[in-house]
Structure formats: structure tokens, C-alpha cells
């Protein structure tokens, strides 16, 4: 939601309406339990209640505590219309959680569709729900994708990119 309060007004660039539509479709195929972290989740929580979908909400105070929540997930869904990151893509990959993302931010660079995660179109949520359902039946495929995703995360560790950033800022400084 918008702001740091209850978040009852949706922040549309983050796609909470899309997330709710996905959950509504998945509810027809699975028993769903949603884990939410962070502030301002009122819009999503109110809609999960309307759908009668169980959920837990944790407002994580320290970023380092976020990793324990990935261990609870069967999949992670990014439903944003616009993102700079999101950070959750590499977090999911490194945690061994299958990632399904809209084609935003670094998702387009990091995710190779069907190889280390899945990219989906906002206009085809039925296809996404079917894909998630099929993937959960195919443990072999999920295992391969998660293994490749972890390799992607390791290859994009900030320590591996540190020298590139240093060179970038030195060059930027030299250009001035």
C-alpha cells in the first residue's frame, strides 16, 4: 500500500491488484496460505480476507531477518508493474524458492524463462496459474530450475560485482 501506515490504499506500481487476482486463480487449484512481510499491506490483507485465504503478516524490522521467511515459501510471486530491482528476485533464487515475476526491473536480465525461474505477462494470469499448478506436480523440473536459480544468485553476488562498481565509479570520476 501507499505510505508506511496501514496501506489500505494500493500502490498500483507494485501490482497488489494483480497479486490478488493470481491468488484468486490459484485458490481454485490449491489450498493457499500467503506469507506477507513489510509495512503497508492493508490492501492485500483486506482482499485476502474477502477471498477467505489464510495469511500471516510480519513487519520485519531488520532486513537480515527476511531470510527466515523464504524458508516458509513454496513459490514467490512478483506482481509489480514497475521495479528497480526487485531485490526479492535474487533473494528467492538464493533461497531455493521458485520465482514467478512480471517482466520488470532486473527480472528481465536475471530470469531465463523456464530455466531459472518464470516470467509472465500481466494480461495472462490464467496461464500463470496453470503454470504454477503444473510446476508443482513436476518436482524434477522444479528441482532443476531451483538449482539453476541458485547458480544465478551466486553469479550475481554483490562481492562478485564489487570490482565492476569500483571501476564504474573511478571512470565516472575521471570523466568529470
C-alpha positions, -999 to +999 in steps of 0.1 A: +000+000+000+008+037-002+029+051+027+041+035+059+008+032+076-019+006+072-016+005+034-053+002+027-048+023-005-030+003-031+004+013-045-005+003-081+030+001-095+037-028-071+007-047-085-012-057-054-044-060-075-025-084-098-013-104-069-048-108-055-061-119-090-033-145-091-042-157-056-079-159-065-070-181-095-046-203-076-072-208-048-092-228-073-062-252-077-045-253-043-051-246-007-034-213-004-016-197+026+001-163+020+031-150+039+035-112+038+064-092+051+069-055+054+047-025+062+016-012+045-001-045+035-037-035+043-050-036+007-037-072+002-048-083+037-083-069+032-086-087-001-072-120+012-099-118+039-126-113+012-113-143-006-111-163+026-074-171+020-054-176+051-023-155+056+004-143+080+018-108+081+051-099+096+065-064+097+102-073+096+122-047+115+157-059+104+164-067+068+187-096+079+156-113+093+139-117+059+158-149+050+138-170+076+106-162+057+118-175+024+122-209+041+084-210+045+076-204+008+067-228-020+070-200-045+075-163-047+053-141-069+064-106-081+034-088-095+048-054-100+041-031-129+074-013-123+105-021-103+141-011-100+151-045-086+133-061-071+157-075-045+133-104-039+143-120-072+179-128-061+167-135-026+143-161-039+168-176-062+195-179-034+169-193-010+159-221-034+123-207-038+108-208-074+103-173-087+075-161-109+078-125-120+064-099-142+089-086-168+101-057-146+135-044-135+163-068-132+139-098-136+142-094-174+180-097-171+182-124-144+154-148-152+156-171-182+120-182-186+116-219-176+154-222-169+159-205-135+125-190-129+095-178-148+084-145-164+048-139-170+025-113-187+001-094-165-026-100-192-024-138-190-029-147-153-048-179-162-017-192-180+004-183-149-019-201-125-019-232-148+019-230-150+024-228-112+000-257-108+018-278-134+052-270-120+042-282-085+033-315-100+067-317-117+092-319-089+120-329-112+116-297-132+113-276-101+145-291-087+164-283-119+150-247-121+158-240-084+194-254-089+200-231-118+184-202-099+208-207-071+237-206-095+223-173-110+222-158-075+257-169-067+269-154-100+252-121-091+265-119-055+275-083-047+310-094-038+315-106-074+303-072-088+323-050-064+353-046-087+329-036-115+313-010-093+347+004-083+358+006-119+325+023-128+328+050-101+365+056-109+356+060-146+327+083-137+350+104-115+376+105-143+350+117-168+341+147-147 
